[in-house]
Amino acid sequence: MREINVDGERFEVGLQPGSSYVYELKWVSGPNEGYGFACAAYGEGPLADHAIEDAIRDFLGQVDPTTGYIG
């Protein structure tokens, strides 16, 4: 597991158990403990850091600032 910072927000990034290309991202600096999302690479090998950062930005763009959850 490693940590990545995107636009001031911290996420723990790790591979889903038993998977080579499914990533679990936990929003460490977010308001809701343990909240996050998963993303996967399909047919192209592991995701590059910029692809993970893009997925995080997409996730953050969907989060309701009032609740801290995707609305």
Backbone hydrogen bonds, N-H to C=O, Kabsch-Sander energy under -0.5 kcal/mol:
donor,donor_aa,acceptor,acceptor_aa,energy
2,R,13,V,-2.4
4,I,11,F,-2.8
6,V,9,E,-2.9
9,E,6,V,-2.3
11,F,4,I,-2.5
12,E,26,K,-2.5
13,V,2,R,-3.7
14,G,24,E,-2.0
16,Q,22,V,-3.4
19,S,16,Q,-2.2
23,Y,21,Y,-0.6
23,Y,39,C,-3.5
24,E,14,G,-3.3
25,L,23,Y,-0.5
25,L,37,F,-3.3
26,K,12,E,-2.3
26,K,24,E,-0.5
27,W,35,Y,-3.0
28,V,10,R,-1.1
28,V,26,K,-1.3
29,S,10,R,-1.5
30,G,27,W,-0.7
33,E,31,P,-0.6
35,Y,32,N,-2.2
37,F,25,L,-2.2
39,C,23,Y,-2.1
41,A,21,Y,-2.2
43,G,41,A,-0.6
51,A,48,A,-0.7
52,I,48,A,-1.8
53,E,49,D,-2.7
54,D,50,H,-2.0
55,A,51,A,-2.1
56,I,52,I,-2.2
57,R,53,E,-2.4
58,D,54,D,-2.2
59,F,55,A,-2.4
60,L,56,I,-3.0
61,G,57,R,-2.0
62,Q,58,D,-0.7
62,Q,59,F,-1.5
63,V,59,F,-0.7
63,V,60,L,-0.7
64,D,69,Y,-3.1
68,G,64,D,-3.2
71,G,62,Q,-1.3
